[in-house]
Amino acid sequence: MAQIYRESAEVLGREQIAEGIFSLWLQTEQIAAECTPGQFVSVYCADASRLLPRPISVCEADPEKGKLRLVFRVAGKGTEEFSRLKNGERVQLVGPLGNGFPLEKLAGRKVLLAGGGIGIPPMLQLAKALSRGEKQAAELTAAAGFRDSLFLTEDFAPYCRLLLATEDGSAGTRGTVLDAMREGGAAPDVICACGPAPMLRALKQYTAEKGIACWLSLEEKMACGVGACLSCVCRSAEVDGHSRVKNKRVCTEGPVFAAEEVEL
Amino acid sequence: MSQNMSVSIAGVVLKNPVMVASGTFGSGIEYSRFLDLNRLGAVVTKGVAITPWEGNATPRICETPSGMLNAIGLQNPGVETFVERDLSFLEQFDTKVIVNVCGHSLEEYLDCVRRLADEKRADLLEINISCPNVREGGIAFGTDPKGVEQITKEIKKIAVQPVIMKLSPNVTDIAQIAEAAEAGGADALSMINTLTGMKIDVRRRTFALANRTGGLSGPAIHPIAVRMVWQCAQRVKIPIIGMGGIASAEDALEMLMAGASAVSVGTASFHDQTTAVRVIDGISAYLEENGIGDVRELTGCVK
């Protein structure tokens, strides 16, 4: 079993980067050093009346300094609590959790990273990993789909070309990440995606038709976050080796799955 | 001063009265990285049936104030995989193992109990007649006193291990159900399972859970559980394992004083994986501070 750590992390910086979207830099002991792109952490509320952890994917990690960046949308009272954290305060984390994107299968390929909404942050860590070093992609493009206001777009600039889509057409292509890919003439041979279910379904269908590889990062409500409670399952194409039914645990077998492994 | 923390449930001696509740802890494999399973009085494994069950659609859970609703639907890999993988994993630990058993029909319960008969690692059986999230089986067996007595009798006829019946709080008079289980020959009772609840997502204007209803657990239900344990302790002689919202040693002590011989930590493990160990240490410290030599003196001390 890969190591999972329970840590009290110090808040190094908090910033609102768009309407309802917050960025936190945290000082960790082990998590930042050991997490890989696509993994997530469980973040615990200080208010124990909110007893379940919030799973949040890693946006950036500085392994040398142990710094971890989380970017999240305020969706309820728990994430609202995190959005009010101040520098020097501490927050309880468990991680790194789950399986990230398979870097060894992406190295040397023409990779497109597709992020929709709050699915965009984990694509930044993946872009960094594939832009240099032994896991470098042959060609790297990111496509980010927003409802309206943009965030993190400048962060991608050093690592890859970025195609933009907005629902209202206020920036980039009007429409979805698939529309932005078509307009931008992207011709990847593998797609990595994280975002809302309709976007993932569309990409699963698109890549199946084109016969190209596709990796999807899924989201589901979690309780334990470590594979015990079976809250966060997704439907799988085949009988899973652990569950012995057509279910896989998003927290443990995922959150990243090969598109053909899962039914959306 | 010497201190006794051990308790006996149907002749099985637990090193302390704290276990982890079925369905919140898997079989301990995942949690063993956070706490030492050797510290626990017992591990109560997630409900297992004679064949694999798929469980319900997602979303299966949602958070509520100081609690959560779940409708997992007893997803489990079936007893064969459970024996091979989970029970063998538990071989290495010095703790008792209580296997929670579920079924869609009386025959399925009996088949699973029969399959476990030769498994030495299963020290006790806990029969789940109280799951609110499956249409057949589960709670259907647990809400009628005659039905409870009958299923308990049938299971007792064939069970090799002592039998704990796990009771539902979703009844008019839980003490009547407790008496029925005792009359059927149950060796002990586990109580309470979750309370049926519902949450509506006002933004989407639909149910928060795919199953529409779910079982409420967590600190929010603790006072109800204490009351029910107290009521049943007045009416039955068999030991009671108390559970429902225990998150601290104080919560566990309340349950013992109300009449429980042992306690289970459930949902609180989701918030802090080490809760059960904190509860054990807290009970021990309480005994020390109050000059009590034996944890068993606390059981039912509040009349």
Chai-1 contact restraints between the chains, C-beta under 6 A:
chainA,res_idxA,chainB,res_idxB,connection_type,confidence,min_distance_angstrom,max_distance_angstrom,comment,restraint_id
A,I4,B,R33,contact,1.0,0.0,6.0,A-B,restraint_1
A,S49,B,P65,contact,1.0,0.0,6.0,A-B,restraint_2
A,S49,B,S66,contact,1.0,0.0,6.0,A-B,restraint_3
A,L51,B,G218,contact,1.0,0.0,6.0,A-B,restraint_4
A,L51,B,H271,contact,1.0,0.0,6.0,A-B,restraint_5
A,L52,B,E63,contact,1.0,0.0,6.0,A-B,restraint_6
A,L52,B,F270,contact,1.0,0.0,6.0,A-B,restraint_7
A,E220,B,T58,contact,1.0,0.0,6.0,A-B,restraint_8
A,K221,B,P59,contact,1.0,0.0,6.0,A-B,restraint_9
A,K221,B,I61,contact,1.0,0.0,6.0,A-B,restraint_10
A,A223,B,I61,contact,1.0,0.0,6.0,A-B,restraint_11
A,A223,B,F270,contact,1.0,0.0,6.0,A-B,restraint_12
A,C224,B,F270,contact,1.0,0.0,6.0,A-B,restraint_13
A,V226,B,E30,contact,1.0,0.0,6.0,A-B,restraint_14
A,G227,B,E30,contact,1.0,0.0,6.0,A-B,restraint_15
A,A228,B,F25,contact,1.0,0.0,6.0,A-B,restraint_16
A,A228,B,G26,contact,1.0,0.0,6.0,A-B,restraint_17
A,A228,B,E30,contact,1.0,0.0,6.0,A-B,restraint_18
A,L230,B,I72,contact,1.0,0.0,6.0,A-B,restraint_19
A,L230,B,Q75,contact,1.0,0.0,6.0,A-B,restraint_20
A,S231,B,R60,contact,1.0,0.0,6.0,A-B,restraint_21
A,S231,B,I61,contact,1.0,0.0,6.0,A-B,restraint_22
A,S243,B,P77,contact,1.0,0.0,6.0,A-B,restraint_23
A,R244,B,P52,contact,1.0,0.0,6.0,A-B,restraint_24
A,R244,B,P77,contact,1.0,0.0,6.0,A-B,restraint_25
A,R244,B,G78,contact,1.0,0.0,6.0,A-B,restraint_26
A,R244,B,T81,contact,1.0,0.0,6.0,A-B,restraint_27
A,V245,B,P52,contact,1.0,0.0,6.0,A-B,restraint_28
A,V245,B,E54,contact,1.0,0.0,6.0,A-B,restraint_29
